[in-house]
Amino acid sequence: MDTSAHAASMFGGLPYFNPMMMMNVSGTCATTKLTQCRNFGILENDVTRKFYGDPERATDLSLADFMARKDVIEQVDSWAEETKQNMKWKPILYLYEIVKASAKRERDWGHLIFTDMTLTRFLLVMIFPDECDCGNFSHHDYGALTKYQADRFMSLLTYLHHTEGKPNWVRATYVTDSDNYTLDPLFLQSFDPPPSTARKIFHVTADAFVPCLLSAELDSIDTLLKQGGKRVPKTVRYQVLGGKDTRPDVSAVWKSKNSPVCSLRLRQQLRPHAVRQARPPLDLSIRSP
């Protein structure tokens, strides 16, 4: 647990404590993180430093999850440097729920979120285990979960940023151990909607997303925002309000309250990362705008 997380756990119950004022690199509340990015700046909320420390100190992640996230962060960072477009992308969340205590099932958790420096364009990367013959882990579920998280994050952005700095898009994909956690080059080559053949890439825009925040989640967001004196008009609430029918059709393991585990995933987590194959360089022949 990092220092800020420890302080939050100590003082969180005090009546005068405002969680919006506590910077926590390990924070999982997306509402808090996005608000802090607006109030304190994106660089203050960059989680990169967590992944250049000792993995054993990241007690909220397994070694496999830690190394996979570090791999993806390094890929995005290398791509940003090599494109020479002065585009900076910073990871602000590595494991998140829409608002504190809102994630009730495994399907409710999102993974890596990157933002550009305008806080209007976002990259979402989900990290999954390999497919398994047990039927619990499949590319069908991975695609459905990734699209679901992209819609949920755009719903949250629309709710929080409804006046100025409105969101443009959320571009999402997923990686697995079998592809060495390597991002599909198309994910970063262009920020246009992906071709139909790019089945692992989803591009959600502010005018084309599935509203999927539940009423209870919006109530919790409102409670948190009120601590900073902010209120969201009901008209905006209706723009992002969804029902249980918006949840993805996935296997039962993702509807579980416990982390999805099977023998294959356990083998992956125990596999030494030092022997993984080197990742081929990204094809940067198509420059992003």
Backbone hydrogen bonds, N-H to C=O, Kabsch-Sander energy under -0.5 kcal/mol:
donor,donor_aa,acceptor,acceptor_aa,energy
6,H,2,D,-2.2
7,A,3,T,-2.4
8,A,4,S,-2.3
9,S,5,A,-2.0
10,M,6,H,-1.6
11,F,7,A,-2.5
12,G,8,A,-1.6
14,L,11,F,-1.8
17,F,14,L,-1.4
21,M,18,N,-2.1
22,M,19,P,-1.1
23,M,21,M,-0.7
24,N,22,M,-0.5
27,G,24,N,-2.0
30,A,28,T,-0.8
30,A,97,E,-2.7
31,T,98,I,-1.4
33,K,29,C,-2.3
34,L,30,A,-2.6
35,T,31,T,-1.9
36,Q,32,T,-2.5
37,C,33,K,-2.1
38,R,34,L,-1.6
39,N,35,T,-2.2
40,F,36,Q,-3.3
41,G,36,Q,-0.7
41,G,37,C,-1.0
45,N,42,I,-1.4
46,D,43,L,-1.0
47,V,91,P,-2.8
50,K,47,V,-1.4
51,F,47,V,-0.6
51,F,48,T,-1.6
52,Y,49,R,-1.3
53,G,50,K,-0.9
57,R,54,D,-1.8
58,A,54,D,-0.5
58,A,55,P,-1.2
59,T,57,R,-1.7
61,L,58,A,-1.8
66,F,62,S,-2.6
67,M,63,L,-2.7
68,A,64,A,-2.2
69,R,65,D,-2.1
70,K,66,F,-2.3
71,D,67,M,-2.3
72,V,68,A,-2.1
73,I,69,R,-2.6
74,E,70,K,-2.2
75,Q,71,D,-2.0
76,V,72,V,-2.4
77,D,73,I,-2.2
78,S,74,E,-2.5
79,W,75,Q,-2.5
80,A,76,V,-2.3
81,E,77,D,-1.8
82,E,78,S,-2.4
83,T,79,W,-1.8
84,K,80,A,-0.5
84,K,81,E,-0.6
85,Q,80,A,-0.5
88,K,86,N,-0.6
90,K,115,T,-2.4
92,I,113,I,-2.5
93,L,113,I,-1.3
96,Y,110,G,-2.3
97,E,28,T,-2.9
102,S,99,V,-2.2
104,K,102,S,-0.9
106,E,256,S,-2.0
107,R,254,W,-2.1
108,D,105,R,-1.6
109,W,106,E,-1.4
110,G,96,Y,-2.8
112,L,125,V,-2.0
113,I,93,L,-2.6
114,F,123,L,-2.9
115,T,90,K,-2.2
116,D,121,R,-1.9
119,L,116,D,-1.4
122,F,169,W,-1.8
123,L,114,F,-2.2
124,L,171,R,-2.9
125,V,112,L,-2.4
126,M,173,T,-2.5
128,F,126,M,-0.5
128,F,175,V,-2.6
132,C,137,F,-2.0
135,G,132,C,-1.7
138,S,136,N,-0.5
142,Y,138,S,-2.2
143,G,139,H,-2.5
144,A,140,H,-2.1
145,L,141,D,-2.9
146,T,142,Y,-2.2
147,K,143,G,-2.4
148,Y,144,A,-2.1
149,Q,145,L,-2.4
150,A,146,T,-2.0
151,D,147,K,-2.3
152,R,148,Y,-2.3
153,F,149,Q,-2.5
154,M,150,A,-2.2
155,S,151,D,-2.1
156,L,152,R,-2.2
157,L,153,F,-2.6
158,T,154,M,-2.5
159,Y,155,S,-1.7
160,L,156,L,-2.6
161,H,157,L,-3.1
162,H,160,L,-0.5
168,N,120,T,-3.4
169,W,120,T,-1.2
170,V,204,V,-2.9
171,R,122,F,-2.9
172,A,170,V,-0.5
172,A,202,F,-3.5
173,T,124,L,-2.0
175,V,126,M,-2.2
177,D,128,F,-0.6
179,D,176,T,-0.6
180,N,177,D,-2.0
181,Y,176,T,-2.5
182,T,179,D,-1.7
187,F,184,D,-2.1
188,L,184,D,-0.5
188,L,185,P,-1.1
189,Q,185,P,-1.8
190,S,186,L,-0.9
198,A,195,P,-1.8
199,R,197,T,-1.8
201,I,198,A,-1.4
202,F,172,A,-2.9
204,V,170,V,-2.9
204,V,202,F,-0.5
205,T,208,A,-1.0
206,A,168,N,-1.6
208,A,205,T,-1.4
213,L,240,V,-2.3
218,L,214,L,-2.2
219,D,215,S,-2.2
220,S,216,A,-1.9
221,I,217,E,-2.3
222,D,218,L,-2.5
223,T,219,D,-2.2
224,L,220,S,-2.0
225,L,221,I,-2.7
226,K,222,D,-2.1
227,Q,223,T,-0.7
227,Q,224,L,-0.8
228,G,225,L,-1.6
229,G,226,K,-1.7
230,K,225,L,-2.1
236,V,233,P,-0.9
237,R,233,P,-1.4
238,Y,234,K,-1.9
239,Q,235,T,-0.7
239,Q,236,V,-0.7
240,V,236,V,-0.8
240,V,237,R,-1.0
241,L,237,R,-1.3
242,G,213,L,-2.8
246,T,243,G,-1.7
247,R,244,K,-1.4
250,V,248,P,-1.2
254,W,251,S,-1.5
255,K,252,A,-1.3
256,S,253,V,-0.9
266,L,262,C,-2.3
267,R,263,S,-1.9
268,Q,264,L,-2.1
269,Q,265,R,-2.4
270,L,266,L,-1.5
271,R,267,R,-0.8
271,R,268,Q,-0.7
275,V,272,P,-0.9
276,R,273,H,-1.4
284,L,282,L,-0.8
287,R,285,S,-0.6
